[in-house]
């Protein structure tokens, strides 16, 4: 099953190049160049992972991560940045980011992280489904 990925970055050339490289690897990629497009994509799509730029002009990656966490608390988010700082990395991880990588990201390492994100999401969905089934069984008294 192809990994569904949302790439969020204001650098259009970078976004297109990374998207193409990920699609060559069999991933289903959606792109967003700004915060509004990202929020729209998140609200209308179901993704295994979001790869998010830390530095964007209209909303930084930390603030976008907070928005994502409010609406999709289980979403797996990988932050990418060309200007990594220890503080930003720590803050991102505290907010629930799955990982933090520096640009230019090694495509094989990023692909591995996305595959791990998809696996983690599947485990979360299975646990929620199991809980829902158990709740139904308990409420029906079977």
Secondary structure as GFF3:
##gff-version 3
##sequence-region A 1 142
A	DSSP	beta_strand	4	8	.	.	.	ID=ss1
A	DSSP	alpha_helix	12	24	.	.	.	ID=ss2
A	DSSP	beta_strand	28	32	.	.	.	ID=ss3
A	DSSP	alpha_helix	35	44	.	.	.	ID=ss4
A	DSSP	beta_strand	49	53	.	.	.	ID=ss5
A	DSSP	alpha_helix	61	71	.	.	.	ID=ss6
A	DSSP	beta_strand	77	81	.	.	.	ID=ss7
A	DSSP	alpha_helix	86	94	.	.	.	ID=ss8
A	DSSP	beta_strand	99	102	.	.	.	ID=ss9
A	DSSP	alpha_helix	107	140	.	.	.	ID=ss10
###
